[in-house]
Amino acid sequence: MFGACLLNRPAVRAGRMCRRQLLATAHGIGKAQFSTSIHPKTKFYVTQPIFYVNSEPHIGHFYTMVLSDTIKRFADLCGKTTKLSSGTDEHGQKIQQAADLANEPPLDFCTRYSDKFRSLAVAANTSATDFIRTTSDDHHTAVRKFWQRLVDGGFIYKGEHSGWYAVSDEAYYTSTQVEERVNDKGESGMYAIESGKRVEWVSEVNYKFRMSVFGERLLKWIEENPSVIYPAVRRNEVLGWLRMGLEDLSVSRPRNRQQWGISVPGDSDHTIYVWVDALINYLTVDGFAQSDVLPFFPPDVQVVGKDIVRFHAVYWPALLMAANLPLPRRILAHAHWTMGAQKMSKSIGNVADPFVDIERFGVDALRYFIVRNGGIADDGDYSNDEVIVRYKKDLVGQLANLAARCLSERLGADLNVFARIGREQLDHAEPGDIALRDMLVALPDRVHVLFEQGEFGRGLALVFDALAVANKHVTENEPWLMVKQTPVPERLQVVLFYSLEAVRLASIMLLPVMPIKAAHLLDHLDITDNERMWTDARFGAGWQPLDRLRQSKPGVAQLFPKLE
């Protein structure tokens, strides 16, 4: 059992370490291979930020869930053994205040809202392998274990801390990060420049983390790994912060100011800072509470919103360095959603309820829109009209229309000759087919590059550009006239092959984004379950002979019903 002696003695010794010793320790961390991970290349770990349980889930949460799920499903498609963590962040002064306002015990309040986020994950058809709550016993154990590592390394000390604190952000800001403003009510006050949240001046005795000694190492890590923070605009933000120099980080709050949280081991008068508590969830879900052998850690991709980049790209790697744990391989910081070019706000009334829109448009159609239109570097603008445009133009007009036209019984597509046709077309194609053939040959690799970057919207644009060309190709070749000829020309099956090959390739590449509808499309093409990996997304590769005849299935037009 953790006793008072566990923290106090190492903390005193840490306080006496000279800066040269701390810098030497900090610079030595992470240079060798880490023994705490058994992370082979076949494993792939994606994390979502855990969601704060002080309000209803909104479309931004849906975007984060679906984007991280798309990354995980893409890794599945590439043959990886995957892990996707999700969950809820349930400690902190803000939760304590919200529970008091609701006249509920904090844990009951957290459970009620955590269940709403869990429900959204189900409604969004995400494939998370783990859903963590920071109020769980395992997480408390992991946080205390991590804290002790920081203490043992000499990186925790007790000291007075003064600064601007935003309860809404659960974060301290320096004097250069705040400004005086007048709010909508005409009241003057100090606000965080970065988040726009009101701050108050706080002076208190806290435990502090020697983050300042990791500045040079963090700079080197980012400069030597240019893609570790994406997009470049976020990477440059982080580099700018680091080049201004780091201060030590306050990592506790007095218990009389924040009761709802994990007590500092050995000092029940202090509560561990909620962001330190929250970040450790990525270790908890990989068994850190029970073992130092971590099957998936470090994360291959950590998906975060642009508003929490500082915590994930500065605080988190510094903490991991201090604890002698490996660093995340990539941090993907996506942009936010606006509505009518304005920030979404309940007070303005421009908010989107993901549960309502899933019911209205269908989960896969909404997933497609949110990934296609969602911003990575720049904010996306959300509107029902834009969802409808994507639905009608892309999903119905390009994808379903092409499949329905060419799978009609009247045209008689023979899927069993497509493997031969694909081989022949690679060797020799008619002049009118070459442009589409070359586009389909190059498409999977071009899309793969963008998907690996996290630029799914741009990758999807390429997919639907190819479908548009395939639609134009079939219109120009008029197979509905060919089928009336006697005898029916062999050219008919070549034309149908190009159209349905475009649908097959597109459907495989759409599986991470629209797992239900894309799978149904492949069912209509009689593409078996073991022919749906990314390696099968090659021109002509998907129609190999089976121990039976392939037979297309009718009814593809009903995949995307008319919107009411």
N, C-alpha and C positions, 0 to 999 in steps of 0.2 A: 504494500500500500504506500502511496506517495505521502511522505511526511514533510514537515517543514524544513528539515535539513537538506532535502534534495535540491532546493533552489538556492537557499541562502549562502551556503558555503562557496559553490562555484561562482555565484554572482559576485561575491566579495573578491574572489581571486581575479575574476574577469575585470573588475574595476581597477585592479592594480597592474593589469597588463599594459605595457607601453604601446603606443601606436605602431611602432616598427614591428613588434611581435605580431600584432593583429593583422597588419598588412601582409606580412610574410605568410601568415596562416591563410589569409583570404586568397592570396595569389597562388598558393599551392593547391587550392581546392579545384578539383575537376580536370586536372591535367592528365591524370591517368584514367584507365578504364575503371568504371564503377562496378563494384562487386555486388551491389544491392539489386541489380536487375538481371533477369534472364530473358532478355527481350530479343528473340531471333527476328530475322527480317520477315518471316512469314506472319508475324503478329502485327496488328495495327490498332492503336488506341486513340480514340477520338473523345474529346470531352466537351460538354456543354457547360457554360457557366451555370451555377446553381441559382435558382430564381428566388428573389427576396419575397417573403410571404406577407407583404403589407398591403397588397392590392390584387384586383382581379387580373387574370391572364389577359394579355392584349395581343394584337397582331404582331408586334415586335417579338414577343415570346415565341409565337408560332413560327416566325421567320428563323429565329435562332435554332429552334428545335428541328425544323425541316432542313435547314442548311447543314447542320451537323449530322443529321440522319442521312442526307444525301451523300456526304463524304464517306460515312461508314458503309453505306450500301454500295458505293463505287468501289471501295476497298474489297468488299465481299465479292463483287463482280470480277475483280482482278485476282481472286484466289487467296486473299488474306484471311487469317483467323482474327476476328475483330472484337473489339470491346468499345461500347459507347456508354459513357456515364452521363446521368442527368440527376436532378434532385432539387432540393429546396434549402435555402439559407435561412435559418430560423432564429438566430441570436441577434442581439444588439439593442441599442437604446430605442431605435425607431420601432422595432417590433414590440418592445416593452410598452411604449407609448400607445401604439395602435391597439394592443390587447386591453390596455386600461380604458381606452375610449370605447371599446366594444363591450366592456364589462365582462371579460372572459379571462380565465387563467391563461397565461402565455402559451402553455403547451396545447391546450384545447384550441386556442386561436390559430396556432401554427398548423395543427392537424387539419383544421377546416380548410385553410388555404392551400396547404400542401396537396390535399386531395384534389383540389381544382386543377393544379398544375399536372398532377398525375393523369387526371381525366383528359386534359388537353393533349398530353403525349399519346394517349390511346386514340383520341379522336383524329389526331394528325397522322396516325399510322406510323409512328416512329418505332424504331427497332432497338431502343436502348436496352442494354444488358444489365444495367445497374441504375437504381433510383435511390439516391442517398438523402437522408435528412440529417442535418447537423445536430439535431437533438438526440441522435441515436447513441447508445452506449459505445459501440465500436468507434464512432467518430471521436467521442470524448477521449477514449484511450489513445487513439492515434495522435490527437492534438497534444496531449500531455507528453507522449513519447517524443514528438517532434520538438516540443519546447525544451525538453531535457537535453536533446542533442545540441540545441543552440546554447544552453547554459554550459554544457560540458565543453563546448568549443570556445567559451569565453566571449560570446557575442551578445549576452544579455547583461544589462546593468540597471541600477535604479537611479533615477535622477529627476529633476524638476523639468517639466515640459510646459511651455507656453506657446499658444498659437491659435489660429482661427480654425474652429471646428464646425463642420456641417453635419448636423444630425441626419439629414436626408441622405447624404452620401456616406455617412459613417467614416469621415475622412478629415484629416488635418490639412490645412493649406498655409503656405508661407505668405508673408506680406505682399510678395510680388504676384501671388496667385489670386488675390482678392481685390475688389474695387467697391467704392461706394456707389449705390444706385438708389433710385426712387422707384418703388414698386407700383403696381396698378392702382393701389389704394392711396397713393401719394405719400407713402411712408418711406423715410430714408433709412438705409441700413447697408451693411457690408454683405457682399455676395461673392461666391466663388466664380471666377471668370470662366473656368473650364465647364462647370456644370450648371451655373446660373442659380445655385441653391444658396439660401441665406446661411451665413456663418455667424458664430458668436465667439468672443474671445474667452479662452479657457486657460487657466493656470492650475496645474496639478502635479503631484508627484506620481510618476508612472515608471513602469519597467520599459527600457528602451533597447532597441536592436541596433547594433553597430553597422548599419547599412552603408554608412559613408565609406567604409574601407573597401567596398566592392565596386565602386564607381569605375575604376580603370578596367577591372576584369569584365564588367558588364559591357563596356564600350568595345573591348577586344572581341568578346563573344559575338556581338551584333555585327561588327565590321568584318569579322572573318566568316560569318555566315549570313550573307546578304539577304537570303530568303527566309530567315528565321522569323521575321515579323513582316506580315503582308497585310495590306498593300504598302507600297513604298512611302506613301504619305504618313502612315502611322509609324513606320520605321524611323523616318526623319524626325517625327515628333519626339520619339523616345531618345534618339541620339541627341536632340537638342536639350532635353531635360538632363541627360547624363553629363553633357559638356558644361552645363551650368554648375555641376557639382551636386552631390547627394548629401543630405543631412541624415543623422540617425533618426530612426523611426520609433515613435511611441507605440508600444505593442501591448499596452494594458490600459484599463480605465479603473478608477477607484470604484470599489463595489457599491459605495453609497450613491454613485451616479449611474452605474449600469449593473443592475442585479442579474439581468437575464443574459446569461452566457456561461462560459467555462471558467472556473476559478483558476488563477495562476497556481501551479503546483507549489505547495509549501507556503502560500500566502493567500488566505481566503479573503483578505481585504481588497484584492484586485481581481479584475476579470480580464481575460485575454482579449485583445483587440479583435473585433469581429472579422476583419479582413484576413488576419492570420488564421483564425479559426476556419473561415470559409475556404481559403485556398488549399488547405490541407485535405479537403474532401477528395482531391484528385489522387491522393495517396491512400486514403481510407478505403476507397472502392477497390483498390488493388491488394488489399490485405495487409497494409502497413501496421495495423494495430496488433496483428498476430505474428508477423514475420518480417525479417529484413529482405527476404527473397521476394521480389515483386515480378510477377509473370509478365505484365504488360508495360509497366512504368519504365521510361518516361513517355508521356503522350506524344504521338506522332503529329497530331493536330489539336490545338486548343482553340475552339471557336469562342469568340467573345465579341461583345458590342464595343464600338469605338470609345464609349464613355468609360470603360473599365480597363483600357489598355495599360494605364500606369500601374495598376495593381498586378496585372499578369505579366507585363514585360519589364518591370523594374523590381517591385517588391518580391514577387514570387521567385524569379531566378536568383535574386540575392539571398533569399531565405534558403533556397535549395543548395546554393553554394556553401552557405554556412553550415548546413546539415550534412554536407558531403553526399549529396544526392544528384543524380543526373538531371540535366536541364531539358525542357521541352524541345522537340525537334522543330516545331513550327507553331506560331501564334497567328491565327487568321482573325483579323479584327474587321468585322463588317460594319457598314454604315447603318443609319436608322431609316425609319419610315416617316414620311410626312403625309398630310392629306390636304389637298388644295394648296400645296407648297407651304403649308404651315405645320409647325410641330403639333402632333396629336395631343389633345388636352380634353379632359372631361368637362372642364369649365366652358370651353368653346363649343363642345359637342361634336368635335370631329374625330371620333374614335371608331375603330372597327373591332367588332366582337368576333374572334375567330370561330367560336362555336356556331354562331349564326351563319357565317359565310361558308363554313364547311357544309352545313345543312343545305344552303342555297345552291352552291355551285358543285358540290361533291369534293371529297378530300383530294383526289388526284388533280383535279382541275385547279384547285386553289394552291396546291403544292407547286404545280407547274408555274402558275402566275408568280408566286412569291419568289421562286428561284430564278425565273426568267427575268423578272423586272426588279428584283431586289438589288440594292446597291452594295458593292464591296468598298470602293473608295468614296463614292458619292451617294447621298441619300436617295431612296426610291420614293415615288409618290403613289399612294394607294387610293384607288377608287373602284367602286363596283363597275363603273362603265369600262374601265381598263381591263378588269377581269373578264368581262363579257367579250370585249374585243379580242383578247387572247384566245378565249374559248372558241369563238366563232371562226376567227381567221386562221388560227394555228391548228387547234385540236380537231375541229370539225372540217374546216375548209381545206386544210392541207393533209393532215394525217389520216383521219377517218375517211375522207372523201376519196383519197387515192386507194386505200385498201378496199373500200366498198365497191368502187368502180371495177377494180381488177379481180375481185373475188366473186363477182356475179356469176351465177351458174351459166348464164347465156354465153359468157366468153370462154368458159371451160379451161381455166388455168390448170396445167398439168405439173404439179409440184415435183413429180418424180423425174422430170427431165431437166430440172433447173441446175443440178450439179454439173451435168455435161455442158449445158449452155454457158454456165459461169466460167468453166475452164476454157471453152472455145472463145468467149468474149475477151478473156485476158490475152489470148494469142492474137485475135483479130476481131475488130469491131467495125461495123459500118460507119461511114463518116458522120452520119446523124446521131450515132450512139456514143461516139468517143468522148465528148465533153461530159456526159452524165457518167459514163464508166469511170473516167479519170477522177471525177469528183467523188464518186462512191469508194473508189480504191483509196483515195487519200483521206477521206472523212474520218475514219476511226482514230488514226494517229493524231490528226489535227484536234479533234475533240478531246482525246486523252490528255494532250498537253495542257489544254485549258482547264479541264476538270482537275488535274493534279495541282494546278495553281489555286484552285478554289473559284475560278471564274466560270461558274456553271452557266450563268446567263449568256455569256459569249459563246460557250460551247453549244448551248441549245440553239442559239441563233444560226450556227453553222448547220446543225441538224435540219432545221426547218428551211434553210436556204436550199439544201439538197432535195428536200421533199417538194419544194416549189418547182425546181428544175425537173424533177421526176413527173410531176403533174403536167408540166408543159410538154414534156416528151411524150407522154401517153396521149395527150390531146392532139398533138401534131401527127402521131402515127395512127390514130383512129382505129383501135382494135375492134370496135363494135361494127365497123364496116368490113374488116378482114374476115370476121366470123361468118359473114353472109356469102363469102366467095366459095365457089366449088372448083377444085378442092380448096379446103382451108389452107392458106399458105403457112409454111413453117415459121415464117417471120412473126406470126401471131404470138407464139410462145416466147420468142425473144423479147418482144415488146412487154409482155406480161411479166417476164422475168425481171426486167429492169425496174418496173414499178414495184413489184412485191419484194425485190431485193432491197430497194430503198426503204420500204416499210419494215422489213426484217432488221436491217441495220439500225434504223431509227429506234425501233422498239427495244432492242438490246441496250442502246445508249440511253434510253429514257427510263430504264428499270430503276435506277437510283432515285429518280425524281418522281415518277408516277408508277410505283411498283404494282398496283392493281391493274390499271388500264393497259400498261405496257405488256404485262404478263398475259392479259386476255387477248391482246392483238397477236402475240406469238402463238397462243392457243389456236386462233383462227387460221394461222399459217401452218399449223401442225408441226411447230418447232418444239421438240421435246425439252424436258427440264434440264437435261444434261447438255443441251446445245445453246445455253443462254449465258455463257461466260463472256468476258470481254475478248478473250482469244477467239471466240466464235464470230465476233464482229469484224470479219474480213470478207471482202468481196467474193461471193460465190461459195463461202465456206459452210453455209448452213443448211444445205439441201442434200447432204450425203445419204446414200441408200440405207434404209432401215430393214428390219426383218419383216416389214409389212409395207404396203403402199401408203404414201402420204396422202392425206385427204383434207382439203380446206374445209372450214366450218362456216356456215352462213350466219348472218345476223350482225356483222361487224358495224353496220350503220347505227345500231342501237347502243353502241358503247358510249356515245356522247349524246344523250337525249337533248331535245329542245329545252332551252331555259324558259321557265315561266316568267 
